[in-house]
């Protein structure tokens, strides 16, 4: 980014990671006082380089000792170089609901203590603040704290940064406090990146909030969007235009306003093009009733067709809509029978104005279609409809074959045999024994037979999917001839896979549970390892956490029943627990979003390439293991209800059959399910039917 005219050098990092770039003086000096450099302009230009909000850019003086505020100016002669650092702090979520504050005096006292500890914490953190008060019922002591906090926000190098603000209800004192501090909120130093509002008692054409300049996500509700599209000058229209080059996530909620809200928003997004160099992918949310969303999708298609018609060589049409990467559709109270209609309408809208070849090559838009019923507020004219979050990746635990969980000792190699080989003139005799010296299996191979042939034999007769062969401590290649050896050690390798419990795109909060079991006889503990990702094998996914459940009574493998539960609360915090159904022993771990999670770029790459790093046969293995887990849980459903002796025997025999045969195909499992269901005679509501088919795959 060097320029011959540049004489202001910015640098970031140290040593090998040090980056330097130059800025033209004209880009950062005061427009009326060209001998002064404005730090706010330095922040803005550096933010473009690093693709962050300007408030995250900290500009240090030449000696590195002073953090320069955005409103500061410096003489050009004294500003030859600046050091840049990028701010990133832990996240903190604070939710204040007036209805909860009024439940009891003790709960109010707890809220006040919580506010004192978190709002005025001097340690660096990024705060997400949600304030809800639909009946003007917020206690004064709580409102006083909130007003003090919002009025005290200022440009500062460290401390508490307000990055997300959700406002719902009648919040006049809160709005007034922010207006009084609008000098900060409307400056380049403002840290607010996400704004979600659903207010009562405000006039759409007034500035009832500051015009925040650094927004990346904007979520709008009825009161701030006038019905009349012919009147362009309204608050959110101004806010949209001000932040158009930085916004990449826009939501409009039209539960009561009708189609006019969608029409108004889509017109703004279509008419305004972002800067040519802006290449960020965008997300659009549509929330409303079925009829309005259907018409909104037709409008979206119309605008996309019009924009695509304007694309010509040398003419940049860099619209928010043309860079759409995610479309989240939430429809109020509609049946699942309508999902396919909405999906077809969405596809038609996204392809509008494209040729068949262009449709095949266009960038994919990840679409989530959900149904939701908003909570009714005391005032029947209002809905509290906070946007529903979804899980970006599947969540699950590590298992060996879809249903068996290993212990805290390494259980990926569970079988060990000693192989004795006697080679004669025409054949090689192979005897495989366990560590106790008992013969397990024997066979004869052609004198030219190799180790791979023995691997195939073990797979056929013992169900071993993969195995490693060793001479002393050196691994033997599968292509080597058996006649070269007299004794070998062979170790079985289980398929260590991720068994999905919460699929990707599940709405939160949510809670799901499944039954698993042990992989070895007399196993007294299980190691529960939690992963996120879309790939079959855990080594290609992201480990989030783990814990050990100890004290399981010794029993044959497959007998213990370990119920694993995944709970995600409204704040996205995941709690995983495991309980031994026979003894009640319990273990758990809590996982937050603060560390160890994949970045947005890594998530998008994993979603687009879910099968990268996998073998060509893993597709079928994925289906087999999914079917295995579903049948196992289906049989456990049968086992949990009272059955006649013949049916109970059939269920237990099927469970034992599954444990003895870890490599069953999907079709084998389906046949067994039908056999058991016919004997049990329960295909009613007592035991939910879980017929295994391709559409049932997570």
C-alpha positions as CSV (number, residue, x, y, z in Angstrom):
1,X,0.0,0.0,0.0
2,X,3.1,2.3,-0.5
3,X,2.7,5.6,-2.3
4,X,5.2,8.1,-3.6
5,X,3.1,10.9,-2.1
6,X,2.8,9.2,1.3
7,X,4.8,10.6,4.1
8,X,2.9,9.2,7.1
9,X,4.0,5.7,8.0
10,X,1.8,3.4,10.1
11,X,3.2,0.1,11.5
12,X,1.6,-2.8,13.4
13,X,3.2,-5.7,15.1
14,X,6.8,-6.6,15.9
15,X,9.6,-8.7,14.4
16,X,8.6,-11.0,11.5
17,X,4.9,-10.1,12.0
18,X,5.5,-6.4,11.6
19,X,3.4,-4.7,8.9
20,X,4.1,-1.2,7.5
21,X,2.0,0.9,5.2
22,X,1.9,4.5,4.2
23,X,-1.0,7.0,4.0
24,X,-1.2,10.1,1.8
25,X,-1.2,13.2,3.9
26,X,-4.3,14.5,2.1
27,X,-6.3,11.5,3.4
28,X,-5.7,12.2,7.0
29,X,-5.4,16.0,7.5
30,X,-8.1,18.3,8.7
31,X,-10.2,19.5,5.7
32,X,-9.9,23.2,6.8
33,X,-6.5,23.1,8.6
34,X,-4.2,21.1,6.2
35,X,-1.2,21.5,8.6
36,X,-3.0,19.2,11.2
37,X,-3.4,15.5,11.1
38,X,-6.7,14.2,12.5
39,X,-6.3,11.0,14.5
40,X,-9.9,10.1,13.7
41,X,-9.0,10.0,10.0
42,X,-5.9,7.9,10.8
43,X,-8.2,5.4,12.6
44,X,-10.6,5.3,9.6
45,X,-7.9,4.7,7.0
46,X,-6.2,2.0,9.1
47,X,-9.6,0.3,9.7
48,X,-10.0,-0.1,6.0
49,X,-6.6,-1.8,5.7
50,X,-7.4,-4.3,8.5
51,X,-11.2,-4.6,7.8
52,X,-12.2,-3.7,11.3
53,X,-14.3,-0.9,12.9
54,X,-12.3,2.3,13.5
55,X,-12.7,2.1,17.2
56,X,-10.7,-1.1,17.3
57,X,-7.7,0.8,15.9
58,X,-5.5,2.2,18.7
59,X,-3.1,4.9,17.5
60,X,0.0,5.3,19.7
61,X,2.4,8.3,19.7
62,X,5.8,8.0,18.0
63,X,7.4,6.9,21.3
64,X,4.6,4.3,21.8
65,X,3.8,5.7,25.3
66,X,0.6,7.5,24.7
67,X,-2.7,6.3,23.2
68,X,-4.0,9.1,21.0
69,X,-7.8,9.8,21.2
70,X,-9.8,10.1,18.0
71,X,-10.6,13.8,18.5
72,X,-6.9,14.7,18.8
73,X,-5.0,16.6,16.1
74,X,-1.2,16.7,15.6
75,X,0.9,19.0,13.5
76,X,2.0,17.3,10.2
77,X,5.7,18.0,10.9
78,X,5.5,16.0,14.2
79,X,3.6,13.1,12.7
80,X,6.0,11.1,10.5
81,X,5.0,7.6,11.9
82,X,2.5,6.0,14.2
83,X,2.3,2.6,15.9
84,X,-1.1,0.8,15.4
85,X,-2.6,-1.9,17.6
86,X,-5.9,-3.7,17.2
87,X,-8.2,-4.1,20.1
88,X,-9.8,-7.4,20.9
89,X,-11.3,-8.1,24.4
90,X,-13.4,-10.9,26.0
91,X,-17.1,-10.8,25.4
92,X,-19.7,-10.1,28.2
93,X,-23.5,-10.5,27.8
94,X,-25.7,-8.4,30.1
95,X,-29.5,-8.8,29.9
96,X,-31.9,-6.6,31.9
97,X,-35.6,-7.3,31.8
98,X,-38.0,-5.1,33.8
99,X,-40.5,-7.9,34.3
100,X,-37.8,-10.0,36.1
101,X,-36.7,-7.1,38.3
102,X,-40.2,-6.8,39.7
103,X,-40.5,-10.5,40.7
104,X,-39.0,-10.1,44.2
105,X,-36.8,-7.8,46.2
106,X,-34.1,-10.4,46.3
107,X,-34.1,-10.7,42.5
108,X,-33.9,-6.9,42.2
109,X,-31.0,-6.9,44.6
110,X,-29.3,-9.5,42.5
111,X,-29.8,-7.5,39.3
112,X,-28.4,-4.3,40.9
113,X,-25.3,-6.3,42.1
114,X,-24.9,-7.8,38.7
115,X,-25.0,-4.3,37.0
116,X,-22.4,-2.9,39.4
117,X,-20.0,-5.7,38.8
118,X,-20.4,-5.8,35.0
119,X,-21.3,-2.4,33.7
120,X,-18.5,-0.6,35.5
121,X,-15.9,-3.3,35.3
122,X,-12.6,-1.5,34.5
123,X,-11.1,-4.6,32.9
124,X,-11.2,-4.7,29.1
125,X,-14.3,-6.4,27.7
126,X,-16.8,-6.1,24.9
127,X,-20.3,-5.7,26.2
128,X,-23.5,-6.9,24.6
129,X,-26.4,-5.1,26.5
130,X,-30.1,-6.1,26.1
131,X,-32.7,-3.9,27.8
132,X,-36.4,-4.8,27.8
133,X,-39.2,-2.8,29.4
134,X,-42.6,-2.8,27.7
135,X,-44.6,-1.4,30.6
136,X,-42.4,1.4,32.0
137,X,-41.8,-0.9,34.9
138,X,-38.0,-0.8,35.2
139,X,-37.1,0.1,38.8
140,X,-35.5,3.6,39.1
141,X,-32.3,2.2,40.6
142,X,-31.7,0.0,37.6
143,X,-32.5,2.7,35.1
144,X,-30.1,5.1,37.0
145,X,-27.3,2.6,36.5
146,X,-28.1,2.2,32.8
147,X,-28.3,5.9,32.2
148,X,-25.0,6.5,34.1
149,X,-23.3,3.8,32.0
150,X,-24.6,5.0,28.6
151,X,-23.8,8.6,29.4
152,X,-20.2,7.7,30.5
153,X,-19.1,6.0,27.3
154,X,-16.1,7.8,25.8
155,X,-13.1,7.3,23.7
156,X,-10.7,5.3,25.8
157,X,-7.8,2.9,25.2
158,X,-8.9,0.3,27.7
159,X,-12.0,-0.7,29.7
160,X,-15.6,-1.5,28.9
161,X,-16.7,-1.2,25.3
162,X,-20.3,-1.3,24.3
163,X,-20.4,-3.4,21.0
164,X,-24.0,-4.6,20.9
165,X,-27.2,-2.8,22.1
166,X,-30.7,-4.4,22.0
167,X,-33.5,-2.0,23.0
168,X,-37.1,-3.3,23.4
169,X,-40.1,-1.4,24.7
170,X,-40.7,2.0,26.2
171,X,-37.2,3.3,27.1
172,X,-37.4,7.1,27.0
173,X,-34.8,7.7,29.7
174,X,-32.4,5.3,28.0
175,X,-32.9,7.1,24.6
176,X,-32.4,10.5,26.2
177,X,-29.2,9.4,27.9
178,X,-27.7,8.3,24.6
179,X,-28.8,11.5,22.9
180,X,-27.0,13.5,25.6
181,X,-23.9,11.6,24.8
182,X,-24.3,11.7,21.0
183,X,-20.9,13.5,20.5
184,X,-19.3,10.2,21.4
185,X,-21.8,7.8,19.8
186,X,-21.7,9.7,16.5
187,X,-17.9,9.9,16.4
188,X,-15.4,7.5,14.8
189,X,-14.5,6.3,18.3
190,X,-18.0,4.8,18.9
191,X,-17.7,1.1,19.6
192,X,-21.3,0.1,18.8
193,X,-21.3,-2.5,16.0
194,X,-24.7,-4.2,16.4
195,X,-28.0,-2.4,17.0
196,X,-31.4,-4.1,17.4
197,X,-34.4,-2.0,18.4
198,X,-38.1,-2.5,18.9
199,X,-39.4,0.6,20.5
200,X,-42.7,2.1,21.5
201,X,-43.6,5.8,21.6
202,X,-41.1,7.0,19.1
203,X,-41.6,9.0,15.9
204,X,-39.9,7.4,12.8
205,X,-38.9,10.8,11.4
206,X,-37.2,12.1,14.7
207,X,-33.6,11.3,15.7
208,X,-34.7,9.3,18.8
209,X,-31.2,7.7,18.8
210,X,-27.7,8.9,17.8
211,X,-26.7,8.2,14.2
212,X,-24.1,5.5,15.0
213,X,-21.4,5.5,12.3
214,X,-19.6,2.1,12.8
215,X,-22.5,-0.4,12.6
216,X,-22.0,-3.8,11.0
217,X,-25.3,-5.3,11.9
218,X,-28.7,-3.5,12.0
219,X,-32.0,-5.1,13.0
220,X,-35.2,-3.1,12.6
221,X,-38.8,-3.4,13.8
222,X,-42.1,-1.8,12.9
223,X,-42.0,1.4,15.0
224,X,-38.9,2.8,13.2
225,X,-40.0,2.0,9.7
226,X,-42.9,4.2,8.3
227,X,-45.4,2.5,6.0
228,X,-45.2,5.3,3.4
229,X,-42.3,4.5,1.0
230,X,-42.7,7.9,-0.6
231,X,-41.3,9.7,2.4
232,X,-37.5,8.8,2.3
233,X,-36.4,10.9,5.2
234,X,-36.8,8.8,8.3
235,X,-34.4,7.8,11.1
236,X,-33.5,4.3,9.9
237,X,-33.2,5.4,6.3
238,X,-30.6,7.9,7.4
239,X,-28.9,5.2,9.6
240,X,-28.8,2.8,6.7
241,X,-27.2,5.3,4.3
242,X,-24.6,6.4,6.9
243,X,-23.5,2.8,7.5
244,X,-24.0,1.4,4.1
245,X,-20.4,0.7,3.4
246,X,-19.8,-1.2,6.7
247,X,-23.1,-3.1,7.1
248,X,-23.0,-6.8,6.3
249,X,-25.9,-8.1,8.4
250,X,-29.4,-6.4,8.0
251,X,-32.6,-7.7,9.4
252,X,-36.2,-6.4,9.0
253,X,-39.0,-7.7,11.2
254,X,-42.4,-7.2,9.8
255,X,-44.7,-9.2,12.0
256,X,-47.3,-6.4,12.1
257,X,-46.3,-3.8,9.5
258,X,-46.9,-6.0,6.5
259,X,-45.3,-5.9,3.1
260,X,-44.5,-2.1,3.1
261,X,-41.6,-2.7,5.5
262,X,-40.0,-5.3,3.2
263,X,-40.7,-3.1,0.2
264,X,-39.1,-0.1,1.8
265,X,-35.9,-1.9,2.9
266,X,-35.3,-3.8,-0.3
267,X,-35.7,-0.6,-2.3
268,X,-33.0,1.1,-0.2
269,X,-30.7,-1.9,-0.5
270,X,-31.2,-2.1,-4.3
271,X,-30.8,1.6,-5.1
272,X,-27.6,2.2,-3.2
273,X,-24.3,0.6,-4.3
274,X,-21.4,0.2,-1.8
275,X,-17.9,1.3,-2.6
276,X,-16.1,-0.6,-5.3
277,X,-13.5,-2.1,-3.0
278,X,-16.1,-3.5,-0.6
279,X,-16.2,-7.3,-1.1
280,X,-17.7,-8.5,2.2
281,X,-20.4,-11.1,2.0
282,X,-23.8,-10.1,3.4
283,X,-26.6,-11.5,5.4
284,X,-30.3,-10.6,5.1
285,X,-33.0,-11.6,7.6
286,X,-36.8,-11.6,6.8
287,X,-39.2,-12.1,9.6
288,X,-43.0,-11.9,9.1
289,X,-46.1,-13.9,8.3
290,X,-46.2,-16.3,5.4
291,X,-48.0,-14.1,2.8
292,X,-45.7,-11.1,3.4
293,X,-42.5,-13.2,3.2
294,X,-43.7,-14.8,0.0
295,X,-44.3,-11.3,-1.6
296,X,-41.0,-10.1,-0.2
297,X,-39.2,-12.9,-1.9
298,X,-40.8,-11.9,-5.2
299,X,-39.6,-8.3,-4.6
300,X,-36.1,-9.6,-3.8
301,X,-36.1,-11.5,-7.2
302,X,-37.3,-8.4,-9.0
303,X,-34.5,-6.2,-7.5
304,X,-31.8,-8.9,-8.2
305,X,-33.0,-9.1,-11.9
306,X,-32.8,-5.3,-12.2
307,X,-29.4,-5.1,-10.6
308,X,-28.0,-7.9,-12.8
309,X,-29.3,-6.2,-15.9
310,X,-27.2,-3.1,-15.0
311,X,-23.9,-5.1,-14.8
312,X,-21.8,-4.1,-17.8
313,X,-18.0,-4.2,-18.4
314,X,-16.4,-1.2,-16.6
315,X,-19.6,-0.4,-14.6
316,X,-19.4,-1.5,-10.9
317,X,-22.7,-2.5,-9.4
318,X,-21.6,-3.5,-5.9
319,X,-25.0,-3.9,-4.2
320,X,-25.6,-5.4,-0.7
321,X,-28.1,-7.8,-2.5
322,X,-25.6,-9.0,-5.1
323,X,-23.1,-10.0,-2.4
324,X,-25.8,-11.9,-0.5
325,X,-24.2,-15.0,1.2
326,X,-26.9,-15.9,3.8
327,X,-30.6,-15.5,3.8
328,X,-32.4,-16.2,7.1
329,X,-36.2,-16.5,6.7
330,X,-38.3,-16.8,9.9
331,X,-42.1,-17.1,9.3
332,X,-44.7,-16.7,12.0
333,X,-47.0,-19.7,12.6
334,X,-46.9,-21.7,9.4
335,X,-47.1,-25.4,8.8
336,X,-44.1,-27.5,7.7
337,X,-46.1,-28.4,4.5
338,X,-45.3,-24.8,3.3
339,X,-41.5,-25.2,3.7
340,X,-41.1,-26.6,0.2
341,X,-43.1,-23.8,-1.4
342,X,-41.0,-21.2,0.4
343,X,-37.8,-23.0,-0.6
344,X,-38.9,-23.0,-4.3
345,X,-39.8,-19.4,-4.1
346,X,-36.5,-18.5,-2.6
347,X,-34.6,-20.4,-5.3
348,X,-36.6,-18.7,-8.0
349,X,-35.8,-15.2,-6.4
350,X,-32.1,-15.9,-6.1
351,X,-31.9,-17.1,-9.8
352,X,-34.0,-14.2,-11.2
353,X,-32.3,-12.6,-14.2
354,X,-29.6,-15.4,-14.7
355,X,-29.1,-17.7,-17.6
356,X,-28.9,-21.5,-17.0
357,X,-25.1,-21.4,-17.1
358,X,-25.0,-18.4,-14.8
359,X,-27.2,-20.2,-12.3
360,X,-24.8,-23.1,-12.1
361,X,-21.8,-20.8,-11.5
362,X,-23.3,-18.1,-9.2
363,X,-22.2,-17.9,-5.6
364,X,-24.3,-20.1,-3.3
365,X,-26.6,-18.4,-0.7
366,X,-26.9,-20.4,2.5
367,X,-30.7,-20.3,3.3
368,X,-32.3,-21.1,6.6
369,X,-36.1,-21.3,6.7
370,X,-37.6,-21.5,10.2
371,X,-41.0,-21.1,11.7
372,X,-41.5,-19.2,14.9
373,X,-44.3,-17.9,17.1
374,X,-43.4,-14.6,18.8
375,X,-44.3,-14.1,22.5
376,X,-47.3,-11.9,23.1
377,X,-46.8,-8.8,25.1
378,X,-49.4,-7.3,27.5
379,X,-50.2,-4.8,24.8
380,X,-51.9,-6.9,22.1
381,X,-50.6,-4.5,19.4
382,X,-47.0,-5.4,20.1
383,X,-44.8,-8.4,19.7
384,X,-41.5,-9.1,21.4
385,X,-39.7,-10.9,18.6
386,X,-36.0,-11.1,19.2
387,X,-34.2,-12.7,16.2
388,X,-33.7,-16.4,16.6
389,X,-30.1,-17.5,16.5
390,X,-29.0,-20.8,14.9
391,X,-26.1,-23.1,15.5
392,X,-23.5,-22.4,12.8
393,X,-22.0,-25.9,12.9
394,X,-23.1,-29.4,14.1
395,X,-22.3,-30.3,17.7
396,X,-21.6,-33.9,18.9
397,X,-19.4,-36.2,20.8
398,X,-16.6,-38.6,19.8
399,X,-17.6,-42.3,19.5
400,X,-15.9,-45.4,18.2
401,X,-18.7,-46.7,16.0
402,X,-21.6,-44.3,16.4
403,X,-22.8,-45.5,19.8
404,X,-19.8,-46.6,21.9
405,X,-17.9,-44.1,23.9
406,X,-14.3,-44.8,24.9
407,X,-12.8,-44.4,28.4
408,X,-10.3,-41.9,29.6
409,X,-7.6,-44.4,28.5
410,X,-7.0,-44.6,24.7
411,X,-9.8,-46.7,23.3
412,X,-9.2,-46.2,19.6
413,X,-7.2,-49.5,19.5
414,X,-9.3,-52.1,21.3
415,X,-8.3,-55.4,19.9
416,X,-4.7,-56.9,20.1
417,X,-3.8,-60.3,18.6
418,X,-0.5,-62.2,18.3
419,X,-0.1,-63.7,14.8
420,X,2.1,-66.8,14.4
421,X,3.0,-67.7,10.8
422,X,4.3,-71.0,9.5
423,X,5.2,-70.9,5.9
424,X,5.4,-74.2,4.0
425,X,6.1,-75.0,0.4
426,X,2.6,-74.2,-1.0
427,X,0.9,-72.1,1.8
428,X,1.3,-70.1,4.9
429,X,-0.6,-71.2,8.1
430,X,-1.6,-68.3,10.2
431,X,-2.9,-68.6,13.8
432,X,-4.2,-65.6,15.7
433,X,-4.3,-65.7,19.5
434,X,-5.2,-63.2,22.2
435,X,-2.8,-62.0,24.9
436,X,-3.9,-64.8,27.2
437,X,-2.6,-67.4,24.6
438,X,-6.0,-68.6,23.5
439,X,-6.4,-69.1,19.7
440,X,-9.1,-66.8,18.3
441,X,-8.9,-67.6,14.6
442,X,-6.7,-69.5,12.1
443,X,-6.4,-69.7,8.3
444,X,-4.2,-70.7,5.5
445,X,-3.0,-68.3,2.8
446,X,-1.3,-68.8,-0.6
447,X,2.4,-68.6,-0.2
448,X,2.3,-65.3,-2.1
449,X,-0.3,-63.9,0.3
450,X,0.5,-60.5,1.8
451,X,-0.4,-58.7,5.0
452,X,-3.3,-57.0,3.2
453,X,-4.9,-60.4,2.6
454,X,-4.8,-61.0,6.4
455,X,-6.4,-57.6,7.0
456,X,-9.3,-58.5,4.7
457,X,-9.7,-61.9,6.5
458,X,-9.9,-60.2,9.9
459,X,-12.4,-57.7,8.6
460,X,-14.6,-60.6,7.2
461,X,-14.5,-62.9,10.2
462,X,-13.9,-60.5,13.2
463,X,-15.5,-57.3,11.9
464,X,-12.2,-55.4,12.1
465,X,-12.4,-52.4,9.8
466,X,-8.8,-51.3,10.1
467,X,-5.7,-52.8,11.7
468,X,-2.0,-52.1,12.1
469,X,0.6,-54.8,12.0
470,X,3.9,-54.6,13.9
471,X,7.2,-56.6,14.1
472,X,8.6,-55.6,17.5
473,X,7.9,-51.9,17.4
474,X,8.2,-51.3,13.7
475,X,5.0,-51.1,11.6
476,X,4.7,-53.5,8.8
477,X,3.3,-52.3,5.4
478,X,0.3,-54.1,4.1
479,X,2.0,-55.0,0.8
480,X,4.7,-57.1,2.6
481,X,4.5,-60.9,2.1
482,X,3.4,-63.0,5.1
483,X,6.2,-65.5,4.3
484,X,8.7,-62.9,5.4
485,X,7.6,-63.2,9.1
486,X,7.2,-65.8,11.8
487,X,5.4,-63.6,14.4
488,X,3.5,-60.3,14.2
489,X,1.4,-58.2,16.5
490,X,-1.9,-56.8,15.1
491,X,-3.9,-54.0,16.6
492,X,-7.5,-53.2,15.7
493,X,-8.4,-49.5,15.0
494,X,-12.0,-48.4,15.5
495,X,-13.6,-45.7,13.5
496,X,-13.3,-42.6,15.8
497,X,-16.1,-40.4,14.5
498,X,-18.3,-37.5,15.6
499,X,-21.8,-38.5,16.4
500,X,-24.0,-35.4,15.8
501,X,-26.4,-34.5,18.6
502,X,-27.4,-31.0,17.5
503,X,-27.4,-30.5,13.7
504,X,-26.2,-27.3,12.1
505,X,-28.9,-24.6,11.7
506,X,-30.8,-25.7,14.8
507,X,-32.5,-22.8,16.5
508,X,-31.4,-21.8,20.0
509,X,-32.2,-22.2,22.8
510,X,-32.4,-25.9,22.4
511,X,-31.9,-29.2,24.3
512,X,-31.3,-32.6,22.8
513,X,-30.2,-36.0,24.2
514,X,-29.2,-39.4,23.0
515,X,-28.2,-42.8,24.6
516,X,-24.7,-44.2,24.2
517,X,-22.9,-47.1,25.7
518,X,-19.4,-48.5,26.5
519,X,-17.0,-50.0,24.0
520,X,-15.2,-52.5,26.3
521,X,-16.1,-55.1,28.9
522,X,-15.9,-53.9,32.5
523,X,-15.3,-50.3,31.4
524,X,-15.7,-48.1,34.5
525,X,-15.5,-44.7,32.9
526,X,-16.3,-42.8,29.7
527,X,-14.5,-39.9,28.2
528,X,-17.0,-37.4,26.7
529,X,-15.3,-35.2,24.1
530,X,-17.4,-32.4,22.6
531,X,-16.7,-31.4,19.0
532,X,-18.2,-28.9,16.5
533,X,-17.9,-29.4,12.7
534,X,-19.4,-31.0,9.6
535,X,-16.8,-33.8,9.0
536,X,-17.2,-37.4,9.9
537,X,-13.9,-38.0,11.7
538,X,-13.2,-36.0,14.9
539,X,-9.6,-35.3,13.9
540,X,-11.0,-33.0,11.1
541,X,-13.4,-31.2,13.5
542,X,-12.8,-28.7,16.4
543,X,-12.6,-30.0,20.0
544,X,-14.6,-27.7,22.4
545,X,-14.1,-29.5,25.7
546,X,-14.2,-32.8,27.5
547,X,-14.9,-34.5,30.8
548,X,-14.8,-38.0,32.4
549,X,-17.7,-39.8,33.9
550,X,-16.2,-42.2,36.5
551,X,-17.7,-45.0,38.7
552,X,-19.7,-47.0,36.1
553,X,-20.3,-50.5,37.6
554,X,-18.4,-53.2,35.6
555,X,-20.6,-54.8,33.0
556,X,-20.2,-56.3,29.5
557,X,-19.7,-53.8,26.7
558,X,-23.0,-52.4,25.3
559,X,-24.9,-52.9,28.6
560,X,-24.5,-49.6,30.4
561,X,-26.8,-46.8,29.2
562,X,-25.1,-43.3,29.1
563,X,-27.5,-40.5,28.4
564,X,-25.7,-37.5,26.9
565,X,-27.6,-34.1,26.9
566,X,-26.7,-31.0,25.0
567,X,-28.3,-27.7,26.3
568,X,-27.8,-24.4,24.5
569,X,-29.3,-21.4,26.3
570,X,-30.4,-18.1,24.8
571,X,-26.9,-16.6,25.1
572,X,-25.4,-19.5,23.1
573,X,-23.7,-21.1,26.2
574,X,-23.5,-24.9,25.7
575,X,-23.8,-27.3,28.7
576,X,-23.0,-30.9,28.0
577,X,-23.9,-33.5,30.6
578,X,-23.7,-37.3,30.8
579,X,-25.6,-39.6,33.2
580,X,-25.4,-43.3,33.9
581,X,-29.1,-44.3,33.8
582,X,-28.5,-47.2,36.2
583,X,-26.6,-45.4,39.0
584,X,-27.5,-41.8,38.4
585,X,-23.8,-40.8,38.2
586,X,-23.5,-37.5,36.4
587,X,-20.7,-35.4,34.8
588,X,-20.9,-32.1,32.8
589,X,-18.9,-29.3,31.3
590,X,-20.0,-25.7,30.2
591,X,-18.7,-24.2,27.0
592,X,-18.9,-20.5,26.2
593,X,-18.3,-18.6,23.0
594,X,-15.3,-16.7,24.3
595,X,-12.5,-19.0,23.3
596,X,-11.8,-22.2,21.4
597,X,-14.5,-21.7,18.8
598,X,-13.9,-21.5,15.1
599,X,-13.8,-18.1,13.4
600,X,-16.6,-17.1,10.9
601,X,-14.2,-17.7,8.0
602,X,-13.4,-21.2,9.3
603,X,-17.1,-22.0,9.8
604,X,-17.9,-20.9,6.2
605,X,-15.1,-23.0,4.8
606,X,-16.2,-26.1,6.8
607,X,-19.8,-25.7,5.6
608,X,-18.8,-25.2,2.0
609,X,-16.3,-28.2,2.1
610,X,-17.9,-30.6,4.6
611,X,-16.3,-33.7,3.0
612,X,-12.8,-32.3,2.6
613,X,-10.1,-34.6,4.2
614,X,-12.5,-37.6,4.0
615,X,-12.0,-41.0,2.2
616,X,-14.1,-41.9,-0.8
617,X,-16.0,-44.5,1.2
618,X,-16.8,-42.2,4.1
619,X,-20.0,-41.1,2.5
620,X,-21.6,-44.5,3.0
621,X,-19.9,-44.9,6.4
622,X,-21.6,-41.7,7.5
623,X,-25.0,-43.1,6.6
624,X,-24.3,-46.4,8.2
625,X,-23.2,-44.9,11.5
626,X,-26.1,-42.5,11.5
627,X,-28.5,-45.4,11.0
628,X,-26.7,-47.4,13.7
629,X,-27.1,-44.6,16.2
630,X,-30.8,-44.1,15.4
631,X,-31.6,-47.8,15.6
632,X,-29.8,-48.0,18.9
633,X,-31.8,-45.2,20.4
634,X,-35.0,-46.6,18.9
635,X,-34.4,-50.0,20.6
636,X,-33.7,-48.1,23.9
637,X,-37.1,-46.5,23.5
638,X,-38.7,-50.0,23.3
639,X,-36.6,-51.2,26.3
640,X,-37.9,-48.3,28.4
641,X,-41.5,-49.4,28.3
642,X,-43.3,-52.5,29.6
643,X,-43.2,-55.4,27.0
644,X,-44.2,-59.0,26.9
645,X,-41.4,-61.5,27.3
646,X,-41.1,-62.3,23.5
647,X,-40.9,-58.7,22.6
648,X,-38.4,-57.9,25.4
649,X,-36.2,-60.8,24.2
650,X,-36.3,-59.5,20.6
651,X,-35.2,-56.0,21.7
652,X,-32.4,-57.4,23.9
653,X,-31.3,-59.7,21.1
654,X,-31.2,-56.9,18.6
655,X,-29.1,-54.7,21.0
656,X,-26.6,-57.6,21.5
657,X,-26.5,-58.2,17.7
658,X,-25.6,-54.5,17.2
659,X,-22.8,-54.7,19.8
660,X,-21.4,-57.9,18.3
661,X,-21.4,-56.4,14.7
662,X,-20.0,-52.9,14.6
663,X,-19.9,-52.7,10.8
664,X,-23.5,-53.1,9.8
665,X,-24.9,-51.5,6.7
666,X,-27.8,-49.1,6.7
667,X,-30.0,-51.7,4.9
668,X,-29.1,-54.4,7.5
669,X,-30.1,-52.0,10.3
670,X,-33.4,-51.1,8.6
671,X,-34.3,-54.8,8.2
672,X,-33.6,-55.4,11.8
673,X,-35.7,-52.4,12.9
674,X,-38.7,-53.7,11.0
675,X,-38.3,-57.2,12.4
676,X,-38.3,-55.9,16.0
677,X,-41.1,-53.5,15.4
678,X,-43.2,-56.3,13.9
679,X,-42.6,-58.4,17.1
680,X,-43.1,-55.6,19.5
681,X,-46.2,-54.4,17.7
682,X,-45.6,-50.8,18.7
683,X,-45.7,-48.2,16.0
684,X,-47.9,-45.8,17.8
685,X,-47.3,-42.8,19.9
686,X,-46.0,-44.8,22.9
687,X,-42.7,-45.4,21.0
688,X,-41.9,-42.7,18.4
689,X,-41.3,-44.1,15.0
690,X,-37.8,-43.4,13.7
691,X,-37.8,-45.0,10.3
692,X,-34.3,-44.7,8.9
693,X,-34.0,-43.2,5.4
694,X,-31.8,-40.8,3.6
695,X,-33.9,-37.8,4.4
696,X,-33.4,-38.5,8.1
697,X,-29.7,-37.9,8.0
698,X,-28.5,-34.9,10.1
